[in-house]
Amino acid sequence: MSPHSDRTRLISSATRRGQGRRPVNPPIERASTMLSDRAETMRDDADGPTYGLDGGSAARQLRAALADLEGAADAFLVPSGLAAVTLPLLALTRPGDEVITSDAIYGPSRRFLSRYQAARGVTTRFLPAETDAAGLIAALGERTRLVLMESPASLTFEMIDVAAVASACRERGVLSMIDNTWGAGLAFKPLAHGVDVSVQALTKYVSGHSDVLMGGIAASAPACLRAVADTIEDLGWHVSPDDAWLALRGLRTLPLRYAEQGRSGLMVAEWLQARPEVARVLYSPLPGSVGHDLWTRDFTGAASLMGVVLKGGNTAAACAFLDALNLFGIGYSWGGFESLITPETHQMAYRDHPPALEGELIRLHIGLEDPADLIADLEHGFAAFRAALTLP
């Protein structure tokens, strides 16, 4: 194991000596067919991939860098963050198995479990979002094959003791998996905490520029690696060399962007917490927040994605708030260089155990803009929110 930090290793892997004269970044190889000199070597991958589906130089370097970042034996690339969640679920469960997860799981992951997996005979139990590690462990049953976690959870940002859950799962022969997009493989290391499979949307912080769709899957256990590799092979999934190159370029600067956006995120969260229009800020790095103790213990940094529960109001007033902003884009996804904001109250209707909210739920992603400018923009939005509340 290298003694260097993540920040150094992500760059030094590109400048390592002994590889001859070459560009810093790998070439983009657009290819379906890979040629061999002799027929007997066509199936020998010692000299590189035997077919375009196996990926070129950029994909191989990206996989190696992700595996190193995650502390994994190997990492795989798939076409989206959602695919990074669904593929291991396909690979590791069979009809008759049960998956346990949180009611606050990422919406499309929930849809896959409730629709596709249910039709395939894999059942899912969605525990209340506030269920702690002891409650989740107590829920493990004879048919439980896999526990799927997010920490923080989607939209309402609940935290869970991942290490405790992973340890209990291992003792019972249950697989554990986590969507670690918020931690980006950088601020939280799931495999080091005993998790079997760590996945993330490389679309978000790793790519960092809102121009790539991609997912990553990291694991170390041979059985998990083989199941995931076989399923990718059977489905014929592939990421383009151009996208792999862009994601690799983004990965090199991930620690700097993540840290800067985390600092700005905390500044904005602290300001929001003091606003009279805000009932709650859902952001575990914020002192006093639910789950702050777990974040402090387990994380070395913070994403800049948070939830804000407005105090009172209605959907029209919340939309007036969003529409009055000039620096926050209104759009899905996050982790890029730009700040984004989305209304999320309607998503609570899909939960089995919807939370009691004091007002409308808004999700903010803080980008690389000057946080003082973002705060001034939010101030302008709150003026519109107050005005909307006073309209007849």
PAFINU-567664 format. One record per residue (C-alpha): residue in one letter; x, y, z. Coordinates in pm, 1 decimal. Layout:
! residues N
   aa          X          Y          Z
    A          X          Y          Z
...
***
This chain:
! residues 392
   aa          X          Y          Z
    M        0.0        0.0        0.0
    S      141.0      338.7      -98.2
    P      218.8      572.8      193.4
    H       86.5      866.4       -8.1
    S     -250.6     1033.1       30.7
    D     -544.2      984.8     -205.8
    R     -476.1     1330.2     -346.6
    T     -118.7     1234.6     -438.1
    R     -192.1      882.7     -562.6
    L     -463.5      998.7     -801.0
    I     -201.3     1207.7     -979.9
    S      113.9      999.0     -931.3
    S      -50.6      705.8    -1107.9
    A      -32.1      920.2    -1422.9
    T      332.6     1023.9    -1381.9
    R      482.0      691.7    -1271.7
    R      813.0      625.5    -1444.2
    G      924.1      322.6    -1639.1
    Q      661.6      343.2    -1912.4
    G      867.4      518.8    -2177.5
    R      785.6      845.0    -2353.7
    R      411.5      898.2    -2351.2
    P      143.5     1163.2    -2297.3
    V       31.1     1236.2    -1941.6
    N     -322.3     1130.1    -2033.1
    P     -394.6      802.1    -2212.4
    P     -501.7      804.2    -2576.1
    I     -868.3      778.3    -2662.5
    E     -901.8      451.6    -2851.6
    R    -1229.2      421.0    -3039.1
    A    -1243.9       59.0    -3142.9
    S    -1474.6     -236.4    -3168.3
    T    -1222.4     -474.5    -3327.5
    M     -883.8     -549.9    -3173.4
    L     -633.2     -715.1    -3408.3
    S     -394.2     -996.1    -3317.6
    D      -78.5    -1098.6    -3497.6
    R     -154.0    -1470.5    -3480.3
    A     -467.2    -1681.0    -3452.0
    E     -353.5    -1865.4    -3139.8
    T     -320.0    -1536.7    -2947.6
    M     -668.1    -1402.0    -3028.2
    R     -809.1    -1508.7    -2692.1
    D     -498.1    -1417.3    -2494.0
    D     -551.7    -1086.1    -2314.8
    A     -190.3    -1054.8    -2197.1
    D     -127.0     -791.2    -2465.8
    G     -447.0     -598.9    -2393.7
    P     -819.6     -629.8    -2461.1
    T     -935.2     -880.3    -2720.1
    Y    -1250.0     -687.0    -2813.7
    G    -1379.6     -333.0    -2777.0
    L    -1620.9     -429.6    -2498.9
    D    -1320.1     -496.8    -2275.1
    G    -1227.7     -126.8    -2276.7
    G     -920.5       63.3    -2388.3
    S     -642.1      246.3    -2209.6
    A     -857.9      516.1    -2051.0
    A    -1107.0      265.0    -1912.3
    R     -832.0       43.0    -1773.9
    Q     -656.4      333.9    -1605.8
    L     -985.2      462.8    -1464.3
    R    -1068.8      120.2    -1321.5
    A     -726.1       90.7    -1162.0
    A     -748.0      438.4    -1008.9
    L    -1096.6      374.8     -872.3
    A     -992.8       41.7     -722.4
    D     -698.1      210.9     -554.7
    L     -918.4      492.9     -422.6
    E    -1176.2      249.4     -284.3
    G     -917.0        6.8     -144.6
    A    -1067.1     -263.1     -366.2
    A     -922.0     -557.5     -553.8
    D    -1096.8     -437.0     -869.2
    A    -1347.6     -183.1     -995.0
    F    -1587.6     -197.5    -1287.4
    L    -1743.3       68.5    -1509.0
    V    -2107.3       75.1    -1614.7
    P    -2308.9      326.5    -1818.9
    S    -2473.8      516.7    -1530.7
    G    -2488.8      556.2    -1155.3
    L    -2820.2      371.7    -1151.1
    A    -2658.2       83.0    -1338.6
    A    -2391.0       71.6    -1068.0
    V    -2670.1       -3.4     -819.0
    T    -2883.3     -234.8    -1028.5
    L    -2608.8     -454.7    -1170.6
    P    -2478.9     -589.3     -835.4
    L    -2838.2     -643.6     -726.4
    L    -2888.6     -854.2    -1038.8
    A    -2558.4    -1032.9     -994.9
    L    -2588.7    -1114.6     -625.2
    T    -2955.9    -1202.0     -572.2
    R    -3177.2    -1485.4     -692.6
    P    -3554.5    -1551.4     -691.2
    G    -3666.0    -1613.5     -334.1
    D    -3405.0    -1378.9     -186.7
    E    -3485.9    -1070.9       18.0
    V    -3319.7     -730.0        8.7
    I    -3341.9     -494.4      306.7
    T    -3294.2     -123.4      255.3
    S    -3412.0      216.4      375.0
    D    -3736.1      385.4      280.9
    A    -3513.4      681.9      190.1
    I    -3322.4      494.3      -80.5
    Y    -3253.3      671.7     -411.0
    G    -3581.5      679.0     -602.6
    P    -3472.7      494.5     -920.1
    S    -3304.6      224.9     -707.6
    R    -3633.6      182.0     -524.0
    R    -3818.2      158.0     -856.0
    F    -3584.2     -118.0     -974.5
    L    -3635.0     -315.4     -656.3
    S    -4010.9     -266.5     -650.1
    R    -4072.2     -330.1    -1017.6
    Y    -3805.4     -537.0    -1190.7
    Q    -3673.3     -733.1     -895.1
    A    -4018.5     -798.0     -751.6
    A    -4129.8     -944.2    -1086.3
    R    -3818.5    -1161.4    -1078.5
    G    -3908.7    -1300.9     -735.5
    V    -3669.9    -1092.3     -524.9
    T    -3859.1     -915.0     -246.9
    T    -3756.6     -595.7      -69.0
    R    -3833.4     -458.9      275.8
    F    -3811.1      -81.4      305.6
    L    -3740.6        9.7      666.2
    P    -3831.9      354.8      802.3
    A    -3561.2      606.8      717.1
    E    -3483.5      673.6     1082.1
    T    -3411.3      302.9     1155.6
    D    -3072.0      277.2     1325.0
    A    -2813.4        0.4     1289.7
    A    -2962.9     -204.6     1574.7
    G    -3307.0     -189.4     1414.5
    L    -3174.5     -288.1     1074.0
    I    -2974.7     -577.0     1218.3
    A    -3281.9     -698.9     1407.1
    A    -3472.6     -701.5     1075.6
    L    -3234.7     -950.3      910.0
    G    -3422.3    -1270.2      832.4
    E    -3361.5    -1617.9      696.3
    R    -3424.3    -1504.8      337.4
    T    -3223.7    -1184.8      361.2
    R    -2951.8    -1203.5       98.6
    L    -2836.5     -842.4       76.5
    V    -2858.4     -513.5      265.0
    L    -2844.1     -199.0       50.9
    M    -2741.5      118.5      233.6
    E    -2700.6      488.1      164.6
    S    -2537.8      706.8      426.9
    P    -2638.2      985.0      410.5
    A    -2969.1      873.7      261.3
    S    -3129.2     1037.0      -39.7
    L    -3318.2     1363.9        9.7
    T    -3359.3     1343.0      389.2
    F    -2993.0     1257.3      462.8
    E    -3026.3     1011.2      750.6
    M    -2701.2      846.1      862.2
    I    -2643.6      486.2      971.3
    D    -2358.4      303.4     1142.8
    V    -2229.8      130.2      830.9
    A    -1955.0      -65.8     1005.7
    A    -2197.9     -214.8     1258.7
    V    -2440.4     -321.3      986.9
    A    -2164.2     -465.4      767.1
    S    -2019.2     -663.8     1057.5
    A    -2358.1     -811.0     1148.9
    C    -2425.1     -898.7      786.3
    R    -2094.4    -1079.6      754.9
    E    -2160.9    -1281.8     1071.0
    R    -2493.5    -1394.3      924.1
    G    -2375.3    -1465.0      570.7
    V    -2562.3    -1163.0      430.6
    L    -2403.2     -938.8      168.5
    S    -2373.7     -564.4      230.2
    M    -2368.6     -297.5      -37.1
    I    -2367.0       81.3      -23.3
    D    -2436.1      362.6     -265.3
    N    -2142.3      583.4     -169.1
    T    -2193.5      862.7     -422.1
    W    -2210.3     1127.9     -145.1
    G    -1874.7     1009.6       -8.2
    A    -1733.9      975.2     -362.7
    G    -1497.0      695.0     -257.4
    L    -1289.3      972.1     -101.8
    A    -1448.2     1097.4      222.1
    F    -1578.8      752.4      319.1
    K    -1421.3      412.9      249.3
    P    -1697.0      147.8      265.5
    L    -1474.2     -155.4      207.5
    A    -1250.3      -51.0      496.1
    H    -1564.9      -53.1      712.3
    G    -1649.0     -411.0      612.2
    V    -1892.0     -348.2      325.1
    D    -1880.9     -604.5       44.2
    V    -1968.5     -380.8     -252.2
    S    -1927.0       -5.5     -287.0
    V    -2094.2      170.4     -578.3
    Q    -2115.4      530.7     -684.9
    A    -2240.9      749.1     -965.9
    L    -1921.9      862.7    -1136.0
    T    -2156.1     1106.1    -1308.8
    K    -2137.9     1317.0     -994.8
    Y    -1818.0     1419.7     -814.6
    V    -1570.8     1195.5     -997.0
    S    -1650.6     1333.9    -1342.0
    G    -1726.4     1668.8    -1184.5
    H    -1829.9     1862.6    -1494.5
    S    -2190.1     1753.6    -1565.7
    D    -2094.4     1604.6    -1901.2
    V    -2066.7     1228.9    -1834.7
    L    -2304.5      949.4    -1733.6
    M    -2120.3      660.4    -1566.9
    G    -2118.6      435.6    -1261.8
    G    -1848.6      254.3    -1069.0
    I    -1860.8      -75.3     -876.9
    A    -1578.9     -169.7     -637.1
    A    -1530.1     -491.5     -441.0
    S    -1261.9     -725.2     -311.5
    A    -1429.8    -1058.8     -233.4
    P    -1359.8    -1301.9     -523.0
    A    -1719.9    -1425.9     -533.5
    C    -1857.9    -1073.3     -563.0
    L    -1602.7     -976.6     -826.5
    R    -1678.6    -1282.8    -1036.0
    A    -2056.0    -1236.5    -1014.1
    V    -2032.5     -869.4    -1114.1
    A    -1785.2     -939.0    -1396.1
    D    -1998.4    -1222.0    -1533.7
    T    -2313.3    -1009.7    -1526.7
    I    -2144.5     -719.9    -1706.5
    E    -2020.2     -967.5    -1967.5
    D    -2362.1    -1129.6    -2004.7
    L    -2540.4     -795.5    -2044.2
    G    -2279.6     -658.2    -2282.1
    W    -2246.3     -327.7    -2096.3
    H    -1970.5      -89.4    -2196.0
    V    -1868.8      273.1    -2143.0
    S    -1734.0      479.3    -2429.6
    P    -1360.8      557.3    -2444.2
    D    -1438.8      929.3    -2459.0
    D    -1646.8      913.4    -2140.2
    A    -1385.3      701.2    -1962.3
    W    -1122.8      960.1    -2056.5
    L    -1336.5     1247.3    -1924.2
    A    -1408.8     1064.2    -1597.7
    L    -1039.7      986.4    -1552.2
    R     -955.2     1351.7    -1605.7
    G    -1214.7     1450.7    -1345.9
    L    -1086.8     1193.3    -1098.2
    R     -741.8     1354.9    -1091.4
    T     -882.6     1674.5     -935.1
    L    -1156.2     1513.9     -724.0
    P     -993.4     1579.9     -382.7
    L     -950.8     1951.7     -451.9
    R    -1301.4     2006.3     -584.2
    Y    -1462.7     1792.3     -315.7
    A    -1285.2     1976.7      -33.0
    E    -1360.6     2322.4     -171.1
    Q    -1726.3     2243.1     -232.9
    G    -1751.7     2089.3      113.4
    R    -1620.1     2408.8      271.6
    S    -1864.9     2620.0       75.8
    G    -2146.7     2377.7      154.7
    L    -2089.7     2411.7      527.6
    M    -2082.7     2791.8      502.7
    V    -2414.0     2795.8      318.6
    A    -2565.2     2537.1      556.2
    E    -2470.1     2744.0      861.0
    W    -2624.2     3052.9      704.0
    L    -2941.8     2865.8      611.9
    Q    -2974.3     2725.0      964.3
    A    -3006.7     3079.6     1100.0
    R    -3272.6     3188.5      850.8
    P    -3627.4     3246.8      984.9
    E    -3770.9     3091.7      665.6
    V    -3594.3     2758.3      733.5
    A    -3725.3     2491.4      969.3
    R    -3434.4     2246.7      932.3
    V    -3114.9     2197.2      735.2
    L    -3055.1     1828.2      660.3
    Y    -2676.5     1810.9      643.2
    S    -2479.1     1572.5      864.8
    P    -2156.8     1782.2      869.2
    L    -2353.8     2062.1     1037.1
    P    -2303.4     2048.0     1416.4
    G    -2624.3     1950.7     1589.7
    S    -2763.1     1772.1     1283.8
    V    -2900.9     1420.1     1306.4
    G    -2617.0     1180.9     1233.2
    H    -2343.3     1436.5     1296.0
    D    -2170.1     1200.0     1540.2
    L    -2148.3      923.4     1277.9
    W    -2027.2     1167.1     1012.7
    T    -1757.7     1296.7     1249.1
    R    -1644.4      943.4     1334.8
    D    -1643.7      789.1      987.4
    F    -1595.7     1062.3      727.1
    T    -1287.6     1264.3      638.7
    G    -1475.5     1522.2      434.0
    A    -1817.1     1632.4      316.7
    A    -2007.2     1656.3       -5.7
    S    -2194.2     1979.0      -68.5
    L    -2537.5     1821.8     -115.8
    M    -2800.7     1897.2      148.6
    G    -3171.8     1920.0      215.3
    V    -3358.4     2226.0      342.7
    V    -3704.1     2210.6      495.1
    L    -3876.2     2546.4      459.7
    K    -4083.4     2679.5      745.8
    G    -4443.6     2664.1      636.9
    G    -4551.5     2785.8      298.2
    N    -4673.6     2575.7        9.5
    T    -4559.0     2447.4     -326.8
    A    -4630.0     2779.8     -498.8
    A    -4418.8     2971.9     -246.5
    A    -4136.5     2718.1     -277.0
    C    -4144.2     2752.0     -656.0
    A    -4133.0     3132.1     -619.6
    F    -3819.9     3086.5     -409.2
    L    -3652.5     2866.0     -670.6
    D    -3760.0     3078.4     -966.4
    A    -3614.4     3395.3     -811.2
    L    -3262.2     3250.4     -796.0
    N    -3008.5     3347.0    -1059.7
    L    -2696.7     3145.2     -968.4
    F    -2859.1     2811.2     -887.9
    G    -2954.7     2601.1    -1185.6
    I    -3284.5     2414.3    -1157.5
    G    -3193.5     2063.5    -1265.6
    Y    -3132.7     1709.1    -1151.2
    S    -2797.6     1551.0    -1069.7
    W    -2520.1     1708.9     -862.4
    G    -2146.5     1687.2     -801.4
    G    -2054.4     1915.0    -1090.9
    F    -1890.8     2256.3    -1073.1
    E    -2224.8     2437.9    -1072.4
    S    -2478.1     2496.8     -794.1
    L    -2818.5     2333.6     -839.6
    I    -3151.4     2340.4     -659.5
    T    -3458.7     2118.3     -691.4
    P    -3799.7     2087.5     -521.0
    E    -3833.3     1742.3     -361.7
    T    -4149.5     1733.3     -148.1
    H    -4335.5     1530.1     -410.9
    Q    -4079.4     1249.9     -374.9
    M    -4203.1     1180.5      -21.3
    A    -4526.4     1040.1     -167.3
    Y    -4334.7      735.9     -291.6
    R    -4219.3      635.2       55.3
    D    -4393.2      379.1      273.3
    H    -4308.5      587.6      580.8
    P    -4308.4      954.1      469.2
    P    -4144.9     1195.3      715.1
    A    -4329.5     1474.4      891.9
    L    -4201.1     1794.7      733.9
    E    -4262.8     2147.3      861.2
    G    -4283.3     2276.9      504.8
    E    -4156.8     2216.3      153.9
    L    -3838.8     2011.7      103.5
    I    -3568.8     2162.3     -117.3
    R    -3240.7     2000.2     -222.5
    L    -2931.6     2214.6     -276.8
    H    -2599.3     2130.8     -434.0
    I    -2328.8     2389.6     -371.9
    G    -2083.9     2430.1     -657.8
    L    -1756.8     2614.5     -701.9
    E    -1900.3     2965.1     -713.4
    D    -1809.6     3215.0     -440.8
    P    -2025.0     3113.5     -140.5
    A    -2088.3     3480.8      -57.5
    D    -2249.7     3523.6     -399.2
    L    -2458.8     3209.3     -348.4
    I    -2577.6     3335.1       -9.9
    A    -2678.0     3669.2     -161.7
    D    -2870.4     3482.3     -430.3
    L    -3051.7     3274.1     -167.2
    E    -3136.5     3593.8       19.7
    H    -3305.1     3716.0     -298.1
    G    -3494.6     3388.0     -321.3
    F    -3619.9     3414.6       37.0
    A    -3755.1     3761.8      -38.6
    A    -3961.8     3607.2     -317.0
    F    -4069.3     3328.1      -80.3
    R    -4192.9     3577.1      179.8
    A    -4372.1     3780.2      -86.7
    A    -4549.7     3466.6     -213.1
    L    -4672.7     3389.0      139.1
    T    -4839.5     3730.4      170.5
    L    -5025.7     3710.9     -160.9
    P    -5403.7     3666.6     -132.0
***
